Amino acid sequence: MIFYKLKTLLSLEEMTTHNTEAVIDLAKLVNSVEAAYICKILYKDGTMARMPDLTKLSKQWQLLLITIDELVEFLKENSHPTVNLPTSYGEFK
């Protein structure tokens, strides 16, 4: 087993291809400990399970299931980024 620490804040574009890092951003989003367990569910032949089977398993085991695309869409709709704007009158956000 390999453990490593990730500190990240991905752009929405990066999130679509970096699921390992996206899980840390998901933990931050729900104010949870910035840790996660990621596993891959395989068929007996060694190929990865796909969404239809994962959906069935999530219902069977009463687990929540979201996709990175759903996370990106949520963040697009709910993100309100702020930036510091230093001026001669002071700093503004």
Biopython code that builds the backbone (N, CA, C, O; Angstrom):
import numpy as np
from Bio.PDB.StructureBuilder import StructureBuilder

atoms = [
    (1, "MET", "N", (0.835, -1.165, 0.000)),
    (1, "MET", "CA", (0.000, 0.000, 0.000)),
    (1, "MET", "C", (0.886, 1.236, 0.000)),
    (1, "MET", "O", (1.904, 1.273, 0.692)),
    (2, "ILE", "N", (0.508, 2.239, -0.767)),
    (2, "ILE", "CA", (1.289, 3.464, -0.857)),
    (2, "ILE", "C", (0.463, 4.607, -0.290)),
    (2, "ILE", "O", (-0.699, 4.789, -0.654)),
    (3, "PHE", "N", (1.073, 5.373, 0.605)),
    (3, "PHE", "CA", (0.428, 6.548, 1.167)),
    (3, "PHE", "C", (1.230, 7.770, 0.770)),
    (3, "PHE", "O", (2.459, 7.752, 0.831)),
    (4, "TYR", "N", (0.566, 8.806, 0.373)),
    (4, "TYR", "CA", (1.260, 10.059, 0.116)),
    (4, "TYR", "C", (0.294, 11.205, 0.341)),
    (4, "TYR", "O", (-0.923, 11.039, 0.256)),
    (5, "LYS", "N", (0.848, 12.357, 0.627)),
    (5, "LYS", "CA", (0.041, 13.521, 0.966)),
    (5, "LYS", "C", (-0.149, 14.386, -0.275)),
    (5, "LYS", "O", (0.805, 14.667, -1.001)),
    (6, "LEU", "N", (-1.376, 14.799, -0.506)),
    (6, "LEU", "CA", (-1.680, 15.706, -1.602)),
    (6, "LEU", "C", (-2.278, 16.977, -1.033)),
    (6, "LEU", "O", (-3.208, 16.924, -0.229)),
    (7, "LYS", "N", (-1.765, 18.082, -1.433)),
    (7, "LYS", "CA", (-2.387, 19.370, -1.121)),
    (7, "LYS", "C", (-2.655, 19.998, -2.464)),
    (7, "LYS", "O", (-1.725, 20.258, -3.228)),
    (8, "THR", "N", (-3.910, 20.245, -2.759)),
    (8, "THR", "CA", (-4.219, 20.688, -4.113)),
    (8, "THR", "C", (-5.450, 21.568, -4.133)),
    (8, "THR", "O", (-6.316, 21.478, -3.263)),
    (9, "LEU", "N", (-5.508, 22.388, -5.102)),
    (9, "LEU", "CA", (-6.733, 23.075, -5.476)),
    (9, "LEU", "C", (-6.701, 23.124, -6.994)),
    (9, "LEU", "O", (-6.036, 23.971, -7.590)),
    (10, "LEU", "N", (-7.415, 22.218, -7.599)),
    (10, "LEU", "CA", (-7.347, 22.054, -9.047)),
    (10, "LEU", "C", (-8.259, 23.032, -9.760)),
    (10, "LEU", "O", (-9.278, 23.466, -9.223)),
    (11, "SER", "N", (-7.877, 23.364, -10.964)),
    (11, "SER", "CA", (-8.798, 24.084, -11.830)),
    (11, "SER", "C", (-9.853, 23.077, -12.293)),
    (11, "SER", "O", (-9.649, 21.866, -12.210)),
    (12, "LEU", "N", (-10.963, 23.586, -12.774)),
    (12, "LEU", "CA", (-12.020, 22.682, -13.235)),
    (12, "LEU", "C", (-11.529, 21.806, -14.379)),
    (12, "LEU", "O", (-11.932, 20.648, -14.486)),
    (13, "GLU", "N", (-10.664, 22.342, -15.234)),
    (13, "GLU", "CA", (-10.149, 21.553, -16.348)),
    (13, "GLU", "C", (-9.266, 20.416, -15.844)),
    (13, "GLU", "O", (-9.339, 19.294, -16.346)),
    (14, "GLU", "N", (-8.431, 20.713, -14.849)),
    (14, "GLU", "CA", (-7.540, 19.687, -14.317)),
    (14, "GLU", "C", (-8.316, 18.574, -13.630)),
    (14, "GLU", "O", (-7.919, 17.410, -13.682)),
    (15, "MET", "N", (-9.420, 18.932, -12.986)),
    (15, "MET", "CA", (-10.186, 17.953, -12.231)),
    (15, "MET", "C", (-10.717, 16.831, -13.104)),
    (15, "MET", "O", (-10.884, 15.705, -12.634)),
    (16, "THR", "N", (-10.981, 17.123, -14.355)),
    (16, "THR", "CA", (-11.559, 16.099, -15.222)),
    (16, "THR", "C", (-10.582, 14.983, -15.531)),
    (16, "THR", "O", (-10.995, 13.902, -15.952)),
    (17, "THR", "N", (-9.288, 15.221, -15.331)),
    (17, "THR", "CA", (-8.304, 14.186, -15.635)),
    (17, "THR", "C", (-7.468, 13.763, -14.436)),
    (17, "THR", "O", (-6.670, 12.832, -14.546)),
    (18, "HIS", "N", (-7.627, 14.410, -13.316)),
    (18, "HIS", "CA", (-6.814, 14.113, -12.138)),
    (18, "HIS", "C", (-7.712, 13.671, -10.981)),
    (18, "HIS", "O", (-7.909, 14.421, -10.024)),
    (19, "ASN", "N", (-8.254, 12.460, -11.067)),
    (19, "ASN", "CA", (-9.201, 12.028, -10.040)),
    (19, "ASN", "C", (-8.565, 11.890, -8.672)),
    (19, "ASN", "O", (-9.242, 12.088, -7.663)),
    (20, "THR", "N", (-7.285, 11.557, -8.605)),
    (20, "THR", "CA", (-6.633, 11.414, -7.304)),
    (20, "THR", "C", (-6.619, 12.747, -6.571)),
    (20, "THR", "O", (-6.912, 12.803, -5.376)),
    (21, "GLU", "N", (-6.283, 13.814, -7.274)),
    (21, "GLU", "CA", (-6.264, 15.126, -6.661)),
    (21, "GLU", "C", (-7.675, 15.659, -6.426)),
    (21, "GLU", "O", (-7.919, 16.355, -5.440)),
    (22, "ALA", "N", (-8.598, 15.337, -7.318)),
    (22, "ALA", "CA", (-9.966, 15.831, -7.185)),
    (22, "ALA", "C", (-10.615, 15.349, -5.902)),
    (22, "ALA", "O", (-11.454, 16.050, -5.336)),
    (23, "VAL", "N", (-10.246, 14.175, -5.435)),
    (23, "VAL", "CA", (-10.844, 13.658, -4.207)),
    (23, "VAL", "C", (-10.449, 14.524, -3.004)),
    (23, "VAL", "O", (-11.222, 14.650, -2.054)),
    (24, "ILE", "N", (-9.259, 15.116, -3.039)),
    (24, "ILE", "CA", (-8.850, 16.025, -1.968)),
    (24, "ILE", "C", (-9.688, 17.293, -2.023)),
    (24, "ILE", "O", (-10.113, 17.798, -0.983)),
    (25, "ASP", "N", (-9.932, 17.814, -3.222)),
    (25, "ASP", "CA", (-10.785, 18.988, -3.355)),
    (25, "ASP", "C", (-12.212, 18.685, -2.912)),
    (25, "ASP", "O", (-12.881, 19.551, -2.348)),
    (26, "LEU", "N", (-12.681, 17.478, -3.157)),
    (26, "LEU", "CA", (-14.006, 17.081, -2.688)),
    (26, "LEU", "C", (-14.044, 17.080, -1.164)),
    (26, "LEU", "O", (-15.018, 17.542, -0.570)),
    (27, "ALA", "N", (-13.010, 16.573, -0.533)),
    (27, "ALA", "CA", (-12.943, 16.581, 0.931)),
    (27, "ALA", "C", (-12.951, 18.012, 1.462)),
    (27, "ALA", "O", (-13.630, 18.299, 2.448)),
    (28, "LYS", "N", (-12.208, 18.909, 0.822)),
    (28, "LYS", "CA", (-12.197, 20.318, 1.234)),
    (28, "LYS", "C", (-13.580, 20.930, 1.075)),
    (28, "LYS", "O", (-14.027, 21.704, 1.921)),
    (29, "LEU", "N", (-14.249, 20.582, -0.006)),
    (29, "LEU", "CA", (-15.566, 21.139, -0.302)),
    (29, "LEU", "C", (-16.572, 20.825, 0.796)),
    (29, "LEU", "O", (-17.442, 21.645, 1.091)),
    (30, "VAL", "N", (-16.463, 19.654, 1.401)),
    (30, "VAL", "CA", (-17.401, 19.261, 2.454)),
    (30, "VAL", "C", (-16.812, 19.465, 3.849)),
    (30, "VAL", "O", (-17.317, 18.923, 4.832)),
    (31, "ASN", "N", (-15.732, 20.257, 3.921)),
    (31, "ASN", "CA", (-15.078, 20.567, 5.202)),
    (31, "ASN", "C", (-14.702, 19.312, 5.972)),
    (31, "ASN", "O", (-14.896, 19.234, 7.185)),
    (32, "SER", "N", (-14.171, 18.344, 5.268)),
    (32, "SER", "CA", (-13.759, 17.089, 5.872)),
    (32, "SER", "C", (-12.241, 17.049, 5.978)),
    (32, "SER", "O", (-11.542, 17.924, 5.467)),
    (33, "VAL", "N", (-11.756, 16.034, 6.640)),
    (33, "VAL", "CA", (-10.320, 15.810, 6.692)),
    (33, "VAL", "C", (-9.837, 15.605, 5.261)),
    (33, "VAL", "O", (-10.473, 14.898, 4.480)),
    (34, "GLU", "N", (-8.729, 16.217, 4.926)),
    (34, "GLU", "CA", (-8.218, 16.136, 3.559)),
    (34, "GLU", "C", (-7.521, 14.801, 3.336)),
    (34, "GLU", "O", (-6.308, 14.724, 3.140)),
    (35, "ALA", "N", (-8.327, 13.769, 3.372)),
    (35, "ALA", "CA", (-7.824, 12.417, 3.175)),
    (35, "ALA", "C", (-8.910, 11.618, 2.473)),
    (35, "ALA", "O", (-10.097, 11.921, 2.596)),
    (36, "ALA", "N", (-8.502, 10.616, 1.752)),
    (36, "ALA", "CA", (-9.475, 9.789, 1.058)),
    (36, "ALA", "C", (-8.868, 8.428, 0.782)),
    (36, "ALA", "O", (-7.650, 8.254, 0.766)),
    (37, "TYR", "N", (-9.733, 7.492, 0.571)),
    (37, "TYR", "CA", (-9.314, 6.150, 0.176)),
    (37, "TYR", "C", (-9.835, 5.938, -1.234)),
    (37, "TYR", "O", (-11.036, 6.046, -1.486)),
    (38, "ILE", "N", (-8.949, 5.645, -2.129)),
    (38, "ILE", "CA", (-9.333, 5.430, -3.519)),
    (38, "ILE", "C", (-9.044, 3.976, -3.868)),
    (38, "ILE", "O", (-7.949, 3.469, -3.619)),
    (39, "CYS", "N", (-10.023, 3.325, -4.437)),
    (39, "CYS", "CA", (-9.792, 1.949, -4.874)),
    (39, "CYS", "C", (-10.384, 1.777, -6.262)),
    (39, "CYS", "O", (-11.224, 2.566, -6.695)),
    (40, "LYS", "N", (-9.951, 0.769, -6.930)),
    (40, "LYS", "CA", (-10.508, 0.428, -8.232)),
    (40, "LYS", "C", (-11.207, -0.909, -8.095)),
    (40, "LYS", "O", (-10.667, -1.849, -7.513)),
    (41, "ILE", "N", (-12.397, -0.986, -8.630)),
    (41, "ILE", "CA", (-13.168, -2.221, -8.580)),
    (41, "ILE", "C", (-12.949, -2.944, -9.904)),
    (41, "ILE", "O", (-13.196, -2.401, -10.981)),
    (42, "LEU", "N", (-12.480, -4.176, -9.794)),
    (42, "LEU", "CA", (-12.114, -4.944, -10.981)),
    (42, "LEU", "C", (-13.033, -6.144, -11.173)),
    (42, "LEU", "O", (-13.566, -6.708, -10.218)),
    (43, "TYR", "N", (-13.199, -6.509, -12.429)),
    (43, "TYR", "CA", (-13.858, -7.763, -12.754)),
    (43, "TYR", "C", (-12.876, -8.907, -12.517)),
    (43, "TYR", "O", (-11.684, -8.676, -12.315)),
    (44, "LYS", "N", (-13.374, -10.128, -12.542)),
    (44, "LYS", "CA", (-12.500, -11.292, -12.340)),
    (44, "LYS", "C", (-11.394, -11.372, -13.382)),
    (44, "LYS", "O", (-10.321, -11.912, -13.112)),
    (45, "ASP", "N", (-11.649, -10.837, -14.570)),
    (45, "ASP", "CA", (-10.620, -10.884, -15.621)),
    (45, "ASP", "C", (-9.593, -9.757, -15.500)),
    (45, "ASP", "O", (-8.684, -9.656, -16.325)),
    (46, "GLY", "N", (-9.733, -8.910, -14.478)),
    (46, "GLY", "CA", (-8.760, -7.848, -14.234)),
    (46, "GLY", "C", (-9.107, -6.507, -14.856)),
    (46, "GLY", "O", (-8.409, -5.523, -14.613)),
    (47, "THR", "N", (-10.168, -6.440, -15.654)),
    (47, "THR", "CA", (-10.559, -5.153, -16.230)),
    (47, "THR", "C", (-11.356, -4.353, -15.203)),
    (47, "THR", "O", (-11.993, -4.912, -14.310)),
    (48, "MET", "N", (-11.303, -3.025, -15.355)),
    (48, "MET", "CA", (-11.993, -2.160, -14.402)),
    (48, "MET", "C", (-13.500, -2.170, -14.619)),
    (48, "MET", "O", (-13.985, -2.213, -15.750)),
    (49, "ALA", "N", (-14.228, -2.130, -13.507)),
    (49, "ALA", "CA", (-15.682, -2.015, -13.577)),
    (49, "ALA", "C", (-16.042, -0.652, -14.161)),
    (49, "ALA", "O", (-15.330, 0.328, -13.947)),
    (50, "ARG", "N", (-17.124, -0.596, -14.883)),
    (50, "ARG", "CA", (-17.587, 0.640, -15.511)),
    (50, "ARG", "C", (-18.821, 1.162, -14.786)),
    (50, "ARG", "O", (-19.365, 0.499, -13.903)),
    (51, "MET", "N", (-19.249, 2.347, -15.170)),
    (51, "MET", "CA", (-20.298, 3.056, -14.445)),
    (51, "MET", "C", (-21.586, 2.255, -14.249)),
    (51, "MET", "O", (-22.129, 2.294, -13.145)),
    (52, "PRO", "N", (-22.109, 1.540, -15.228)),
    (52, "PRO", "CA", (-23.353, 0.799, -14.970)),
    (52, "PRO", "C", (-23.231, -0.181, -13.794)),
    (52, "PRO", "O", (-24.136, -0.283, -12.966)),
    (53, "ASP", "N", (-22.111, -0.894, -13.732)),
    (53, "ASP", "CA", (-21.919, -1.831, -12.624)),
    (53, "ASP", "C", (-21.653, -1.101, -11.316)),
    (53, "ASP", "O", (-22.103, -1.540, -10.258)),
    (54, "LEU", "N", (-20.925, 0.010, -11.379)),
    (54, "LEU", "CA", (-20.664, 0.783, -10.160)),
    (54, "LEU", "C", (-21.960, 1.364, -9.600)),
    (54, "LEU", "O", (-22.136, 1.444, -8.385)),
    (55, "THR", "N", (-22.858, 1.768, -10.487)),
    (55, "THR", "CA", (-24.158, 2.277, -10.046)),
    (55, "THR", "C", (-24.936, 1.185, -9.315)),
    (55, "THR", "O", (-25.530, 1.436, -8.266)),
    (56, "LYS", "N", (-24.932, -0.024, -9.871)),
    (56, "LYS", "CA", (-25.609, -1.149, -9.209)),
    (56, "LYS", "C", (-25.000, -1.425, -7.835)),
    (56, "LYS", "O", (-25.720, -1.615, -6.855)),
    (57, "LEU", "N", (-23.676, -1.446, -7.772)),
    (57, "LEU", "CA", (-23.002, -1.707, -6.495)),
    (57, "LEU", "C", (-23.292, -0.615, -5.478)),
    (57, "LEU", "O", (-23.491, -0.905, -4.299)),
    (58, "SER", "N", (-23.319, 0.632, -5.919)),
    (58, "SER", "CA", (-23.575, 1.720, -4.976)),
    (58, "SER", "C", (-24.974, 1.605, -4.380)),
    (58, "SER", "O", (-25.174, 1.905, -3.203)),
    (59, "LYS", "N", (-25.934, 1.176, -5.178)),
    (59, "LYS", "CA", (-27.290, 0.973, -4.655)),
    (59, "LYS", "C", (-27.328, -0.227, -3.716)),
    (59, "LYS", "O", (-27.950, -0.178, -2.655)),
    (60, "GLN", "N", (-26.666, -1.295, -4.113)),
    (60, "GLN", "CA", (-26.646, -2.513, -3.300)),
    (60, "GLN", "C", (-26.034, -2.249, -1.928)),
    (60, "GLN", "O", (-26.541, -2.729, -0.914)),
    (61, "TRP", "N", (-24.941, -1.485, -1.898)),
    (61, "TRP", "CA", (-24.232, -1.227, -0.641)),
    (61, "TRP", "C", (-24.617, 0.099, -0.002)),
    (61, "TRP", "O", (-24.023, 0.506, 0.997)),
    (62, "GLN", "N", (-25.613, 0.776, -0.578)),
    (62, "GLN", "CA", (-26.103, 2.062, -0.081)),
    (62, "GLN", "C", (-24.969, 3.085, 0.052)),
    (62, "GLN", "O", (-24.799, 3.721, 1.092)),
    (63, "LEU", "N", (-24.205, 3.221, -1.030)),
    (63, "LEU", "CA", (-23.109, 4.182, -1.085)),
    (63, "LEU", "C", (-23.485, 5.333, -2.003)),
    (63, "LEU", "O", (-24.199, 5.147, -2.988)),
    (64, "LEU", "N", (-23.002, 6.515, -1.675)),
    (64, "LEU", "CA", (-23.178, 7.646, -2.575)),
    (64, "LEU", "C", (-22.161, 7.525, -3.700)),
    (64, "LEU", "O", (-21.024, 7.109, -3.479)),
    (65, "LEU", "N", (-22.570, 7.884, -4.880)),
    (65, "LEU", "CA", (-21.693, 7.787, -6.040)),
    (65, "LEU", "C", (-21.826, 9.065, -6.851)),
    (65, "LEU", "O", (-22.923, 9.436, -7.269)),
    (66, "ILE", "N", (-20.696, 9.739, -7.070)),
    (66, "ILE", "CA", (-20.692, 10.889, -7.966)),
    (66, "ILE", "C", (-19.538, 10.724, -8.940)),
    (66, "ILE", "O", (-18.587, 9.985, -8.685)),
    (67, "THR", "N", (-19.639, 11.414, -10.041)),
    (67, "THR", "CA", (-18.560, 11.392, -11.022)),
    (67, "THR", "C", (-17.771, 12.691, -10.917)),
    (67, "THR", "O", (-18.250, 13.677, -10.358)),
    (68, "ILE", "N", (-16.574, 12.679, -11.454)),
    (68, "ILE", "CA", (-15.789, 13.913, -11.474)),
    (68, "ILE", "C", (-16.500, 14.952, -12.331)),
    (68, "ILE", "O", (-16.456, 16.142, -12.017)),
    (69, "ASP", "N", (-17.149, 14.528, -13.397)),
    (69, "ASP", "CA", (-17.910, 15.473, -14.221)),
    (69, "ASP", "C", (-19.006, 16.152, -13.405)),
    (69, "ASP", "O", (-19.241, 17.350, -13.562)),
    (70, "GLU", "N", (-19.679, 15.396, -12.533)),
    (70, "GLU", "CA", (-20.712, 15.989, -11.674)),
    (70, "GLU", "C", (-20.100, 16.966, -10.681)),
    (70, "GLU", "O", (-20.680, 18.014, -10.401)),
    (71, "LEU", "N", (-18.933, 16.628, -10.150)),
    (71, "LEU", "CA", (-18.239, 17.531, -9.230)),
    (71, "LEU", "C", (-17.847, 18.819, -9.944)),
    (71, "LEU", "O", (-18.035, 19.908, -9.401)),
    (72, "VAL", "N", (-17.311, 18.710, -11.142)),
    (72, "VAL", "CA", (-16.928, 19.894, -11.920)),
    (72, "VAL", "C", (-18.152, 20.757, -12.198)),
    (72, "VAL", "O", (-18.087, 21.978, -12.058)),
    (73, "GLU", "N", (-19.252, 20.152, -12.585)),
    (73, "GLU", "CA", (-20.480, 20.896, -12.865)),
    (73, "GLU", "C", (-20.976, 21.619, -11.618)),
    (73, "GLU", "O", (-21.381, 22.779, -11.688)),
    (74, "PHE", "N", (-20.943, 20.935, -10.479)),
    (74, "PHE", "CA", (-21.356, 21.559, -9.218)),
    (74, "PHE", "C", (-20.488, 22.773, -8.912)),
    (74, "PHE", "O", (-20.997, 23.829, -8.535)),
    (75, "LEU", "N", (-19.179, 22.621, -9.075)),
    (75, "LEU", "CA", (-18.271, 23.726, -8.779)),
    (75, "LEU", "C", (-18.464, 24.890, -9.744)),
    (75, "LEU", "O", (-18.352, 26.048, -9.343)),
    (76, "LYS", "N", (-18.749, 24.601, -10.995)),
    (76, "LYS", "CA", (-19.020, 25.675, -11.956)),
    (76, "LYS", "C", (-20.237, 26.482, -11.523)),
    (76, "LYS", "O", (-20.247, 27.708, -11.631)),
    (77, "GLU", "N", (-21.249, 25.796, -11.039)),
    (77, "GLU", "CA", (-22.493, 26.456, -10.657)),
    (77, "GLU", "C", (-22.407, 27.150, -9.303)),
    (77, "GLU", "O", (-23.157, 28.092, -9.048)),
    (78, "ASN", "N", (-21.502, 26.702, -8.431)),
    (78, "ASN", "CA", (-21.501, 27.188, -7.054)),
    (78, "ASN", "C", (-20.225, 27.890, -6.614)),
    (78, "ASN", "O", (-20.139, 28.339, -5.471)),
    (79, "SER", "N", (-19.248, 27.995, -7.478)),
    (79, "SER", "CA", (-17.993, 28.636, -7.087)),
    (79, "SER", "C", (-18.088, 30.143, -7.261)),
    (79, "SER", "O", (-18.632, 30.647, -8.243)),
    (80, "HIS", "N", (-17.553, 30.830, -6.297)),
    (80, "HIS", "CA", (-17.470, 32.281, -6.338)),
    (80, "HIS", "C", (-16.052, 32.672, -5.953)),
    (80, "HIS", "O", (-15.803, 33.080, -4.819)),
    (81, "PRO", "N", (-15.123, 32.549, -6.894)),
    (81, "PRO", "CA", (-13.727, 32.825, -6.551)),
    (81, "PRO", "C", (-13.514, 34.290, -6.194)),
    (81, "PRO", "O", (-14.190, 35.177, -6.717)),
    (82, "THR", "N", (-12.571, 34.527, -5.305)),
    (82, "THR", "CA", (-12.208, 35.885, -4.927)),
    (82, "THR", "C", (-10.730, 36.085, -5.205)),
    (82, "THR", "O", (-9.940, 35.141, -5.185)),
    (83, "VAL", "N", (-10.380, 37.318, -5.463)),
    (83, "VAL", "CA", (-8.981, 37.676, -5.666)),
    (83, "VAL", "C", (-8.689, 38.931, -4.865)),
    (83, "VAL", "O", (-9.581, 39.742, -4.616)),
    (84, "ASN", "N", (-7.443, 39.086, -4.465)),
    (84, "ASN", "CA", (-7.021, 40.308, -3.789)),
    (84, "ASN", "C", (-6.771, 41.382, -4.839)),
    (84, "ASN", "O", (-6.164, 41.125, -5.879)),
    (85, "LEU", "N", (-7.248, 42.588, -4.550)),
    (85, "LEU", "CA", (-7.079, 43.702, -5.465)),
    (85, "LEU", "C", (-6.453, 44.862, -4.700)),
    (85, "LEU", "O", (-7.160, 45.703, -4.146)),
    (86, "PRO", "N", (-5.124, 44.903, -4.674)),
    (86, "PRO", "CA", (-4.467, 45.999, -3.957)),
    (86, "PRO", "C", (-4.564, 47.300, -4.766)),
    (86, "PRO", "O", (-4.279, 47.322, -5.964)),
    (87, "THR", "N", (-4.967, 48.371, -4.095)),
    (87, "THR", "CA", (-5.033, 49.691, -4.730)),
    (87, "THR", "C", (-4.391, 50.708, -3.804)),
    (87, "THR", "O", (-4.014, 50.384, -2.678)),
    (88, "SER", "N", (-4.272, 51.911, -4.272)),
    (88, "SER", "CA", (-3.724, 52.974, -3.422)),
    (88, "SER", "C", (-4.685, 53.316, -2.283)),
    (88, "SER", "O", (-4.288, 54.005, -1.342)),
    (89, "TYR", "N", (-5.927, 52.856, -2.340)),
    (89, "TYR", "CA", (-6.918, 53.091, -1.289)),
    (89, "TYR", "C", (-7.021, 51.928, -0.308)),
    (89, "TYR", "O", (-7.838, 51.960, 0.612)),
    (90, "GLY", "N", (-6.210, 50.919, -0.498)),
    (90, "GLY", "CA", (-6.234, 49.741, 0.363)),
    (90, "GLY", "C", (-6.434, 48.483, -0.458)),
    (90, "GLY", "O", (-6.530, 48.520, -1.684)),
    (91, "GLU", "N", (-6.495, 47.362, 0.258)),
    (91, "GLU", "CA", (-6.709, 46.086, -0.430)),
    (91, "GLU", "C", (-8.184, 45.721, -0.424)),
    (91, "GLU", "O", (-8.865, 45.855, 0.594)),
    (92, "PHE", "N", (-8.659, 45.272, -1.538)),
    (92, "PHE", "CA", (-10.052, 44.862, -1.680)),
    (92, "PHE", "C", (-10.100, 43.432, -2.185)),
    (92, "PHE", "O", (-9.151, 42.943, -2.797)),
    (93, "LYS", "N", (-11.216, 42.767, -1.922)),
    (93, "LYS", "CA", (-11.444, 41.409, -2.429)),
    (93, "LYS", "C", (-12.611, 41.433, -3.369)),
    (93, "LYS", "O", (-12.984, 40.396, -3.917)),
]
sb = StructureBuilder()
sb.init_structure("model")
sb.init_model(0)
sb.init_chain("A")
sb.init_seg("    ")
for serial, (resi, resn, name, xyz) in enumerate(atoms, 1):
    if name == "N":
        sb.init_residue(resn, " ", resi, " ")
    sb.init_atom(name, np.array(xyz, "f"), 0.0, 1.0, " ", f" {name:<3s}", serial, name[0])
structure = sb.get_structure()
